[in-house]
Amino acid sequence: MSSIFDSLKWEGNSRIMLDAVMKEIPPFFRGGVQRSIADWLKKNNLSVVTEDDVFRAVRDIAPRGLAENRIIPGLEKLRTTPHSN
């Protein structure tokens, strides 16, 4: 992934979770999805990415049905930290 991803601090399994999401994206679309995620991270002024941030990004960026029915359940299996409210 691009350098913005390498410059961030990733807590828990957050980077593993992002990588898992990216593996599910068809190669043709990965670049656009990476840009959308990078823009989301910048917009939210994140320098440290938590597992909850990955969930928020997926919910904000991915189509609702895809996020809730396919991506989120897979990410839940990777979660190592409790949900924050």
N, C-alpha and C positions, 0 to 999 in steps of 0.2 A: 504494500500500500504506500501511498505517498508520504512525504516527510512529515506532514502535520501529525500523522498517526504515530510516527516514531518519536516525535518531540513531546508527546503527552505521557503523563504518569497513569498507569492502568492499575486499578485496585481489584483485588479478588480475581475472579475469572473474566473480568470485563473484556480483555483483549481476546481471550479464547472465544467468548461469546460473539464478539464482532466478527472474528474469523469464521466462525460457524455460520453466521448469517451470510457472509460473502460467498461461502462455498455453495450455498443454495441458489445464488443468483446465476442465471445463465451468463457465460463469459461475455457475450455481446453487450450485456447491460451493466457489467461490473463497474466500468469506468464512471458511468453516470451515477450509479448508486454511491460509489466512493466520494464523488464530488458532493452529492447531496448530504452525505454523512459529515464530510469535512465542513461544509457550510453550516450545518446544524451545530456542530461543535463550536465553531467560531461565533455564531449567533448567540449561543448560550455561554460564551466566555469560559469554556472549560479548559483547564490545564491538567486536571485530575479527573479521570473518567471512572465512575463507579459502575457496578453491575446495574443499579437502578437507572443510571444515565443511558445505558444501552437499551433497556426496556423503553424508556421515554423516547429515545431516538427512533426505535422501530415503530412505536405507536404513532409518532408524529409523521414519519416518512412513508412507511409501507402502506399499501392499500389495506383498509380496515379488515376485510375478510381474510386476507393473506396473513396479516399480522396476528390476529386473534386466533385463527384456526390452525396455523402452521408454524409460524416463526416463534411466537411467545411460548407455546408448549415445549418446543425444543430448547429454548433458552432457560426455562424453569428447571430443566434437568441439569443445567450447568451452574445454576446459582449456588454460591457458597456463603452469601451474606443474607441476613433477614431483610424482608421488605422494609423500606423506610417510607414514612408517610409525609 
